[in-house]
Amino acid sequence: MTILRIGKILFVKQVQIGRKPQYFASDTKYYCSYVPQNYEFIKVETAGEKKNIGLITLNRPKALNALCEKLITELNDAMLKFDTNNNIGAIIITGSEKAFAAGADIKEMKNNTFAYNIRNKFLNNWNISEISKPVIAAVNGYALGGGCELAMMCDIIYAGDTAKFGQPEITIGTIPGAGGTQRLTRIIGKSKAMEMVLTGKQINAEEAEKNGLVSKIFPANKLIAEAIKLGEKIASHSQLIVAMAKESVNIAYETTLKEGLHFEKNIFHGTFATDDRKEGMTAFIEKRSPKFNNQ
């Protein structure tokens, strides 16, 4: 795999079966290597100096990355492969500058019936939140409906300055079905969530950050580089301890404070059974960088 480093300009070769390579430019350099793949609607690569960041790009440009069944199946497959790859410390999901994902595929679901949805467990395979490694959503452009729900399944959301978030399902006679009424309410509060869900109103990146939906905002052309930088920082720590920390934070959404504190204390005590906890504290005392082995 070739890594191109050309001053402050990064040219990333996009490998797609049956297509000529395309290129895009960014004024912030980062490292990128492509992973052999047979996906139709996503692109998969490793990024960062150590190539320890999994980068998945949703790739249905003509449909603004609408989340059809095949795209979700491919995304799940790529996510699982990165999650079980010991060389990967964090995962990024992104789209194009125009759209992270403009929603679920309405044409695909238009003729669904209630019975069909029950029998086939429709949307049950949207399980990004079950990945154990940290997942970062790098959102440019539209993140609407299922796109907003997909972003909220991730652990951290970084947004480009042109990002738009919304749950517009009410305008087509339905409601969010993959977490829009649940995660959004827990993140931004009942009143704001009600306003968005009941009107279909979109919010921009600044309002999303103000309401706690987004962690940070960057210029659109710097978003991926900043997400990779965040991933590299996370990946510099013990994967084992990072997974334990992620689980403990997520438990806060599922339990009472008392139960959450009890869970946190048990996980904290559990870190003392790991080699990485011992190495981390020893390195701190010896004033050196730790060498974690994920044990």
N, C-alpha and C positions, 0 to 999 in steps of 0.2 A: 504494500500500500504506500502511495506517495503522499507526503505531507508538504503542502505548498506554503511557503512563508515569503511573501513579497512585500517588504516595507510595512506600511500601514494598510495595505490593501490585501484582502483575502479573496482568492478565487477558489470556489469550492466546486469541484467537478461532480455533477449530479448524474449518477449512473442509473439508467433506466433501460430495461430491455426494449429493444426496437426503436429507441430514440437516440438522437444525437446528443452529446453532452451539452449542458447549458451552464451558464455561470452567473453568479451574482456577486456584488462587491459590498464590502463593509469597511468603514474607516477604523475598525478595531480588529487587530489580528487575533486569531485563535487557531488551534490545531484540529485537524479533522481527518478521519480516515473512514472509508466506506466499507460496509460489511456486505459480503455476498448475500443476495436476497432474491426472492421470487415473489415479492409483494406487488400488488397492482395499485393500491391506494395509499401506501405509506412508503417513506424512504427511511432507511435505518443506517446509522453511522456511529462511530465512536469519536469522541472529541476530547479536548484537553491535551496538555503536554504529555501526560502519561497515558492518553487514550483510555482513561478509566471512567468516562462519562458516556452513558448511552443516550443518543440523540435520535428521537423519532419525529419525523415531519409528516403531518397529514397531507395527502397529495391527491385531492380531487378538485383541481383548480376551477374547472368549468361549473362545478356544483358548489363552489365556495366551501369545500371540505365538508359537505353534508355527511352526516354519520350514518352511512348505510350499514347493513348487516355484515357485508364482507369487510368493510373497513374496520369495524369493531373487532371482528374475528382476527384480522391481521394484526391489529393493535394489541389485542390480548396475547397473541403468539409472541410478538416481538418483546412485549413487556415481560412475559414469563422467562424468555431466554436471557434477557438482561438481568432479571432478578436472581437467576440461578448461576450467573456468570461471576465467579469470584474476583475477576479483574475489574468489574464495574462497581463503582461506589455510589453513584446517583444516576437518575434517569430524567431526561428532559423531554417533554412533549410540546411541539409547536406546530404552527401552520404556515401560512403565507403572510406577507405584510397586509394583505387585504382582508384575510379571514383566518382566524384560528379554527373555528368551525361555526358555520352559520346556523347550525341546528341539526336535528335528526332529518333523515331523508323522508320528506312528506309524501312524495310520490310512491315510495316503497311501502309505507304504512297505510296509505289512504283507504284501501279496501279491507283492512283488518277488521275482524269482528271480535266481540267480547269473548266468545267461545275460543276463537283462534288464539287470542292473547293469553288466555288462561292455560290452554292445552300446551302451547309452545313456550310458556314462561317468557313472554315478550319483555325485552330489556333486562332480563335477569343476568345476561352475560356482560353487562356493563360493570365489570368488577375491578376496575383500576385501583380502587381503594384497598384491595386485598394484597397488593404488592408490598413486600416487606421493606424494600429499599426506598429511600426518599425519592419522591417524584415531584419535579418542578414543572409547572405549566408556564410557558413563555408565550404570552398572548399578544398578538398584534391584530388589529382590525376587529372584525365581529366575533364575539363569543356569545351566541344567542341560543336560547332553548337548550338542546342537548349539548351544544358547545360550551355554554356557561356551566352546565351540570358536570361535564367532563373536566373542566378546569377546577371546579370545586372538589372533585374527587382527588385531585393532586394535593400534595402537602404544602406547597408554597406556590403562590402565583406572582410572577413578575409580568408587568404589562408594558407594552409600547405606548407612547403618548397618544396614539390614535385608536387605542382599544375601546371597544364598546361592549358592555355586558347587559344581558336582559333575559327575561323569561316571557316571551311573547305568545305562549301557547294559547292563552285566553282569546286571542284574536282569530284563531282558527277553530274555536269550539272545543278545546280540550284543556288539560292542565299539565304541568310538568310531571314526568313519570320516572325520572332517574335521579331524584334528589332535590329538584328545584324548590319545592315547598319546605323541605326539611333542612338541608344544609344551608340554604340561603338565609332562612330564619335564624338559625343558630349563629351565623356569622355576622349578619348586619342588624338583627333584631326584628321583632314582629311587625312594627309599623312600616318600616321601610320595605321589608319583604312583601307585606300585603300590598303596598302601593305598586311595586314592580309586577307582582303576580296577577293582580286584579286589573291592571291597566295595560300591561305589556310594555310599560315604559323602559327605555334603555338608559343606562348611566355611563358616563365616560370614565376614563382611567382615573382622573383626579377624584371624582366622586366615589369611585370604587375603593381607592386608597383611603380616603377620608372615612369610609364606613367599615374599613377593616377587611374588605374582600381581597384587596391586592396588597402585597408586601411593599413593593417599590415600583416606580415608573422610570422608564428610560426612553431616549429617542428610539424610534422604531428600528433604525439601522444598527443600533448598538445592543438591542435586546438579547439576541442569542449569545453574543460574547459575554454579556453580564450574567446570563443564566448559567453559562458554562463555568464562569469564574466562581459563582455560588456553588455549583456542583463540585468543583475541584476542592473548595474549602471544606465541604462536607466529607468528601472522599478522602481527605487527608487524615481523618479520624478513624478509629476502629469501626469497621462495618458492624461488628457484633454489638458494640455499645450504641452506635447510631440507631440500629434497629430496635434496641430496647428503649431508647429515648423516644423514638417515634411512636412506639406502641403506648408508652406512658402518656404522651400528650394526647393521642387519639382517644384514650380511655376517658379523658376529661369530658368528652362529648357524650359519653354513654352512661355515666354513673353519677351518683351524688358526690358532693365534695368529700364527705367522710370516706366513702368507698374508694374514691380516686386517690386520696391521700394514703390509704392503706395499700392500694396497688402500687403506688409510687415507691413507698418505703420498702415493699418486698422486692421490687425490681432493683432499687438502689442497693439493698443488701445482696442481691444476686450478682451484681457487678463484681463483688469481692471474691467470687468464685472463678473469675476470668483472669487469664494471663495479661490481657490488655490493661485491666485496671491496675495491676501490679506494676506493669511497665510504665504506664502513664504517670503514676505517682512517683516512681523511682526516678524517671527522667526529669520530673519537675524539681525534685530535691537536688539532683545532680546538675541542674541547669543545662540540660541538653534536650534536643528534640526526641520525642518518643518514637520507637520503632514497633508499631503494632503488627501483630500477626493474625488478627481476627480469631483469637482463641480465648 
